[in-house]
Amino acid sequence: MMRVRCAVGALVFAGTACTRAPAAVEARAAAVPLVAVPLPPPIMAPRFDTAHWVDSTLGSLSLRERIGQMVMFWTLGDYTAADDSVFDETVGWVERDGVGGITMSLGTPIEVAAKLNFLQQRAKVPLLVAADLEPNLMRLESAIFPHYLLETGGATAFPSAMAIAATGRDEDVFDAARVIAEEARASGIHVNFAPVVDVNINPSNPVIGTRSFGEDPQRVARLSALFVRGTHAGGAAATAKHFPGHGDTDVDSHVGLPVVTATMSRLQSVELVPFKAAIAAGAELVMSAHIALPALGGDSATPATLRRDVMTSLLRDSLHFRGVTITDALSMQGVGKGYGIEEAVVRAIQAGTDILLRPADREPRANEVVRAIDAVAAAVGRNEITTARIDSSVARILRLKARLGLATQRYVSLDSLRVRVGSKAHRDLAQSIAQRAITLVRDSGGVLPIAASRKIAVVTYMPETELKAGRAFARELRALRPDARVVAKITPASATSQLDSIGRVLRGADVVVLAAYVRRVEGEGRTTVPPHVAAWIDSVASARGTVVVAFGNPYVIRQLPRARAYVNTYSVSDPSEIAAVRALTGAQPFTGKSPVSLPGFFRAGEGLARE
């Protein structure tokens, strides 16, 4: 660990602010010297012959089973009885159809591990298991039982990639990635669909945002490479996404097809810089983006996922990527609006894809996994795809499984999981990173930190889906300032009359804290506050002694231009809520620096320091 940290410390920190103007961005983009850190040697049987295992396994599979190895389906990490009809279909995909991978989501670590052990036992070839942990483990974090608002235990919840970048400490990226990988492997997950290496140069991007390390291509490249190395140090495989770059979009590819107008020159100097770094650092997988690139010789209707000139000519031939390629979820409307499942899977393989992630139609229908396998098998029968093309993908997938140690050990121990996942050391690391990330963007009235003698009133804004939002904030505030009051919680549905009555109550407070929980809404393509609520928050925020704390989207200040004091946390998570309270009350300093800019409001690298 110390050797890696010394290497990190020797890297040059790029502190120059980046604007969205392509010329300014391109001027700073440069090659990043990197040394690949491979996956640690898996625990193998003595004299285990990886090449022999790959060849013999491949040779033992029928054509349909080989195609099945190229399919990765989605499942929940909830408890399911073995004879449940939905779970029975899942088991059938593994046992009957030989599906090679699972993407796991939304469950507690013990249940995830138990379900995966059950499925691994029924697989002819070990399953490759992946999850979106980019880098927040929220999908394996604690669940909530709404009736009691009872939180269960879970994996360590790290703040977002942008929050980690805001600390200014490169080693935080490596350490977070290593811990996430360790907890993932303990839970039976082998692949992290991270890092997001997209350069977020568009403040209106509704799908990337705080998932990115920032807007400077060179710095995003360096941090992405560190995340890859840290992931490998923790024993998992890293995925660079979304190729060839999803940062300059204003459409959510979950709901539509974004059109990126970038030329090849622009891609080479901005979007591709982090991909080159991640590949050089040893990223095992690259995930495609459902974006149209008409300036590269295509049209405005064909996503990069289905283009051979992007997935083969650019990624493999030009960038020399030799690992596993994977589509973004084929259930997303960036593909689904224009292509049915049969056409999408065939064209993706023809383009150069190894793994088909979540094949599905625009309108969900049964047996989508089976239909995907049938479609590819039929294409082979029509000589549209060669068997050699299938074999090359399956061999790459099997080699990855072998490097991850799955050839000799596919199960995880539920006993050791309890001491490895969510440990105090891991939670302390997440909390310290969240604390260093808190960024004071504006404080025109000098209200921060809030003096102990001043009465505090808090109003929280959150969508109805944010059941946990504000709970950790309130707990920490009561502990540090018992006299503080949480006056109200408002939502997008709050009426103007209700907002006005809250405003009258706030007049008796010395300091008003407006906590806004605004993050991207996956599949809905929106991050903004409803206009009438934003106007009310802005009017309150214009008063002396008022502080806006943005949890999640740092760009929400665009809707609150009169805010006199403004704080970014870049993340909606318990560690970020606790860290915000400690900074507001002076228990901890403000030290974060913004990884992104917003013209007229703040620049990259800015952040007021307060002890």
N, C-alpha and C positions, 0 to 999 in steps of 0.2 A: 504493500500500500504506500509506504513512504517513497519508494522508488517512483511510483506513478505520480505521486503528488509533486515531487521535485521536477519531473518532466513537465507537469502542468504549469508549475510556477515559472518555468523558463520561457513559456510561450508569451508572445507580445500581446498585450491587451489593446484591442481596437476601441478607443473611446470617442472617436470622431462621430458627431451626430450624422444620422442618415436621413435624407428627405425622400419623398416618394418619387421625385423626378428621376427618371431612369439614368440620365447622364451623371447625376451626382452619385447614384448608387453604383453605377458601373465603374466610376473612377476609383472607388475604394476596393472593389472586388479583386482579390488576388489569390494565387495558389497558396494552399495551406500545407506546410510540410507535416507529414503524418507517418507514424509507424503502426502497422496493423497489430492488434492484440488478438490472437486467435482464441477460440473457445478453449477453456481449460480441458486437459485430457479427461475424457469420461472414464468412469470406473468400468473396466472391461475384464472379461475372463482372461486368464493368462494366454498369451499368443493369439489373441482374437484377431482374425483376418477380416478387416472391414471390407476390402474389395471382394473377397469371396462371399461375404454375407450379402452384399449388394447384388452381386451377379446371381447367386443362387436364389435369393428372394425374388428378384425380377423374373428369373426363369420359371419360378413356381407359380406365377400368376397368369391367369387367363387374360385375354384382351380386356374384357369388362372389368376385371379386378385391377388391371393396370390403370385403366381410366378412372376407376374408383379412387385410386391413390391420389389422383389429381384434384379431387373434390374435397372441400372443407365446408362442413355445415355448421349452423349456429345452434346452440342449446343454452338453456338457462341452468344456473347452478343451484336451483332450488331442490328441495326434497321431492322425490317422485317415487311412488310405489312401482315395483317392477312390472306389475300388470296394468299400469296406467296406459291408456290407448295411445297418447302422444309419445310417451317414453318408449312404448313398444315399437312404434315406427322408427324411432331413433336407433334402438337396438337392431332393428332389421337392416337399416342402412349399414351398420357396422358388420353384422354377421353375414347377411345375405349378399350385400352389394359391395363389400370390401372398401367402403369409404376410408380414405387415408387420414383425414384430419377433422378436428373440431375447433371452433372458436367459441370460447366460454365467456359467459357474461352474467352479471347480476346474481351473486350468491355469496354466502359466507364461506371462508376458506375450508372448513371441515367438510361441509356438504359438497363443495366443488370437488375436493380431493376424493371423497367417498364415491361420488358419481363417476368420476373419471376412472378410478380403480375398477369399478363395475364394468365400464365400457371397454377398458383396456383388456380385461380378462376375456372378453368376447371377440376381440379383434385378431384376425389371422396375422396381420402385420401390425406392429406397435403404432398407435395413433399419435400423430403430431398435434399437440394442443397449443392453441394460441389465444391471446386476449388483448384487448385494447387497454394498455396500462401506460399511458403516454404523457407524462410519467405518473399521473395520479392513479392510485389503486382504488379509486372510488367504486369500480365495478366489483371489487371484492371487499368493499368497506362494509361497515355495519348497516344492517337493514333496520327499517322502522316498522313497528306494529302500530298502525294509525290510531286504533281505538284507544290504546293506552299511551301512545307516543313513547313507547319503550324502544330503546336502541339496543341492538345486539352487538356483540363484539365483531371485529373484523380485522382485515389487513391494515398495514400502516398507510395512512392517507397523506401523500405528499402534495404540496402545492403544485400549480401548473408549471409547464416548461418556461413560460415567460416570467413567472415568479422566481424560479431558480436562476434564470439569467439576470434578474434584477439585483441579486445579491452581489454581483461583481466578483464572486469567488468561483473560478472555474472548477475547483475541486468539488464544489457542491454538486455539480452535474454528475461527475463520476461516482461520487458516494451515493447519491440518490438512485442512480441507475443500478448500481451493484446491489443495494438493499432490495429494490423492487424485484430484481432478477432472483435473488435468493428466496424471497417470499413466494414468488411465482413458482419456482421449481419445487419448493416444499408443498405447494398446493396442487402439483401435478401439471403445471403449465410450463411449456418449453420455449415458446416464442412470444416475445413482446412486440406487438404492432406499434413500435416506437423505435427511434425518435421520429417525430414530425419534423422534417428538415425543410419544410416550406418557409420561404422568406416572406414574412407578413408585411408587405409594403403597401397594403390597401387597408385603411382603417375601417372601410365598409365591408370587409370580408366577413360573411355571416357564419362560416364553418371552420375557419382555422383560428384566427385570433390568438388567444392565450395558449393555444396548443403549440404555437411556434416559439422559438427562442428569441425572436425579434426581427428587425428589419435590415440589419447589416449583414450582407451575404458572407463576409469573411468571419464575423463572429458567430453567426449561425453555423457555419461550417465547422469551426473549432469546437463549439459546444456539442454539435451533433456527433462528431468523432469521439469526443469524451464519453458521450452517452453510450455509444456503441461499445467502447472499451469497457466501461463500467458494467454494462449488461453481460458481456462475455466473462468478466471477472466474477460475476454472480452465478455463472453457469447456464445462462439462457442465451437464446439467439435474438439479435436485434433486427428490426425491419425499418429501412429508410422509406419514408413516404411523404407526399403522394407524387409519384414521378409523372411528368418532368417538372412539376411545381404548381402548387395550388394556392400560393400566397397572394397573387394579384387577381383575385376574383371577387365579384359582388353577388354571386348566386351560389346557394347551397346545393352541392351536387346530390344531396339526399332528395331534393325536390325538383331539380332541373339540371340542365346541362350548361355549366359555365363556359363562356367563350373567352379564351385568352388570346390577345392580339400580339403577344410577344414574338419578335423575330428570332432566328437562330442566334444572331449576335447577342441579343439581349438575354436569351436563355443561357448562353455560354458564360456571360459575365455576371449573372445574378442567380437565376433559379437553379442552374446545374452546379454551382460552386459547392453547396453543402452536400449534394449527392456524390460528387467526386470525393469529397472528404470522408463521407460515411463509407463509401466503397473501399477507399484506401485504408480505412481503419478496420475493415473486415466485416462489414455488415453482411449477414447471411442471406437476407431477403430484401427485395425492393418491391414496394406495392405501387401499382399504377393509379393514376388519377382519372376520374371521369370528367375530363375537360376537353373541349374542342380547341384545336390549334390551327386555325385557317392560314396563318402566315407561314406555316411549315409545309405548305403544299396540300393540305387537306381541305376539308370543308367545315362548316359551322354546325354540323349535325353528327359527326363521327367522333366519339370519345377516344382519347389517347389509348385507353385500355384495348381498343379493337384495331389499333393501327400498327402494322408491322414496321413501318419506318420509324416509329417511336420506340416500341418495345424490343425490337431486335436491332435495327440499324443504329439507332441512337444509343440505347442502353447497353447492348452487348457488344456491338462492333466499335462504337466510338468511345464509350466509357469503360469498356472491357470488364463489365460485370459478369462474373462466372457463377454467381449463386442462384438462389431460387427466386423466380418472379411470381408474384401473386396479384390478382386483381383486387381492387377495392370491392366491397360487397356488390354483387351483381343484382341484389334486391333494390339498390338505390336507383332513383329516377334519372340520374345522369346517364344510365344505360337503359333502364327499364322503359322509359317513355318512347324510345325509338326501336327497341329490339325485344323480341320474345326470347324466352329462355333458350330454345334450341339454337337460334341464330347467334345469340350472344356468346354461348359457350364455345361454339365452333369457331367463330371469328376471333375470340380471345386466344385460343390455342394457335390458330394460324398466325396471329400477331406475334406470338412468342411467349405466352403465359405458361407457367408450370402448374400453378394451383388456382382453381376456380373457387372463389370465396362466396359462399351463400348464394348459389344460383337460385333465381326466383323470377316470377313474372310480375308485371305491373299489378295485376289482380291475382292475389295468392290463390294457388290451386294445389291439390294434393299431389304427392309423389314427385315434387320438383327435383329432388336429388336423383331419383331414378330416371326421370325424363332427361336430365342433363347427361347422365352416362349414356343413355340410349342415343341421344343426339350425336354425341361424339363417336360412338361406335358406328352409327350409320354413316357419318362423314368418312370414317376410315374405310368402310365398305364401298363408298363411292370414289375412293382415292383422292378425296379432298384433303385428308390428313394422312400421312404415312405412319405405319407402325413404328418406324425408326424415330419419328418425331415424338410419339407417345413415350417410347422407351427412353429417350434422352431426358425428358422431364421426370419420369418416374425414377430414373437412376439418380438425378440430382436430389430429389426428395428423400430417397433412401439413404444417400450419403449424409444428408443433414440429420436424419434420424439416428444414424450411427454415430455421428460426431457428438450428438447430444446424449449418447449412452443408452438409447432406447432399445438397441439390439439385445442388450443383456439385462436391462432393468427398466421396466415400464411402469412399475407401481411406486407409490409414495407411502411413507409411514404416517398414519394419523397420529401416532404418539409423538413423534419428533416435530410434527407440524406445530403443535401447540406451544413449543418452546422457541420456534424459529419465526413464526409469523406474528407481527404486531408486538414484538418485544419492546421493553422499555428503551433499550438502546436505539432501536429503529425509530420509535416515536419521538425520542429526544432529538434525533437528527432531523426529522421532518419539522419539528417545532423550531429548531434553531434556524433552518433554512427559511421557513416562513417569516421568522422575525427579521432576518437580514433583508428580506425582500420588500418590506413595507416602505413605500415611497411617498414622501411628502412633496406634492407637485406645486401646491399653492397655499400660502398662509398670509394673506394681505393684512389681516388684523392682528397677527401675532398671538393667536389664541392657543397655539400648541407649543408644548404639552399643556394640558388643561390643569390649571392650578388646583390644589387640594381644597381651597376655600370656595370654589365655584360649583354651583348646583348644575347637575347634568340631566338633560332629558333626551331620550332616544326614541326615534321613529324608524322603523325598518320597513323597507319596500321589498316585496318578493312576489314572484308568481305563485299561483296556488300549488304548483308542483314542488316547490322548495319547502318540504316539510321540516327539514332540519335547520334551515337558515335562521340565524339569530340566536339559537339555543346556547351554543358555546360562547358567543359574544356576551349574552346576558349573564351567564354563570360567572365568567371572568370579571365582568364589570361589577357584579355584586360583591365579589371577593375583594376587589381592589378599592372600590368606591361604594360602600353599602348605601350611601345616600342617593345614588343615581337611580333614575326611574326610566323604565321602558314604557313610554306613554301609549304607543299604538303600533299596530302592524297594518300596513296598507298593501293593497294588491292592485293589479290592473283593473279590477272591477270596482274599486273604491269610487263612490260618487263624489261629486264636487262639494256637496253639502257636508259630507262626512269629513272631507279634507279641511274645509273651512273651520269646522268645530274643533278639529285637532289643532289647527293653527292658533286658535284662541287659548287653548290649554298651554301651549308652548311659551306664551308670553311671560310666564313666571319663572322660566329657567334662565340661568346665566349663560349656559352653553347648550346648544342643540346639536345633537349628532344624528345625521341622516344616513343610515346604513342602507345602501342600494345593492341588492343581490341581482345582478344582471349578467347572465352568461348566455352563450349561444344555446339555442333550443334545437337540438339535433332533430332533423327531419322536418323542421318548420321554417328554417332559414331566417330567423328573426332574433335580434338581440336588443331592440330598442324598448324604451319605456313609453307607454301610451301617452299621447300629447297632453291630455288634460292633467295626468299625474305628473309628468315632467315639468309642466308649467308651474304647478303648485310647489314641487320640490325646489325649482329654480327660484321662486319668489321667497321661500323660506331661507334658502341658502344665501341669498343676497344680503341678509341681515348680519350685522356684526355679531360675532360669537357663535356662528354656525359652521359646522364641519360636515362635508360630504365624504363618506368612505365608500369607495367603489369596490365591491366584492365581485370579481370576475372581469367584466369588460372594462378596460382602462379608458376606452374612448367614449364612455357615457357622458363625459364632461361636455361633449358637443351639445347635448340637450340641456345642460346646466351652465350656460356661459357666465352667469352672474355669481357663481359659487365663490365665496371669499376664501375658503379653505377646502382643499381637495386632497384626498389620500387614495392611492392605488394599492391594492393587495394582489391583483391579477388572478385571484383564485377564490372559489367558494368551497371552503373546507374548514374543519374545526381548527387546525393549526393556524390558519390565516386569520380566523376570527379572534382567537386568543392573542395572536401577535398584534393585531390592530388595537385591541384594548390596552395592551401593555405600552404600546407606543403613544397612544392618545393621552394616557394618564401619566406618562413620564417614567414608567417602570422600566422601559427599554428605550433606546435611542431610535431615531429615524435615520437609516443609513442606505436605503435602497436607491438605485438609479434606474431610470426608465430605459428599457431595451427598445422602445419604439417612440416615434414622434407623432404629434398631431398638430399640424400647422395652425398657428394662432393660439395654441394652448401650452404645449410643452415640446421639448426636443429630446431626442435620444441622448442618454447620458446625464440628463438633468435629474435633480432630486435634492431637496433642501435637507441639510444635515442638522439634526437637533439632538442634543444630549439629554 
